[in-house]
Amino acid sequence: MNIKEQLIRVNPYSRPGTKIRPTKVIVHYVGNPGSTAQNNRDYFDNLATT
């Protein structure tokens, strides 16, 4: 399996850029049938330009 890191760009709508120290990993169900992790990542990244 290849793992690619594709961080969402810092923007005021979905990623404020605040430094944090994560202590847990959470799996989140997005409730969007047929979508992929890439689709969800791209949606939140595109909030920076829309």
Secondary structure, DSSP 8 states (H G I E B T S, - for coil): ----------BTTTB-----------------TT--HHHHHHHHHHTTT-
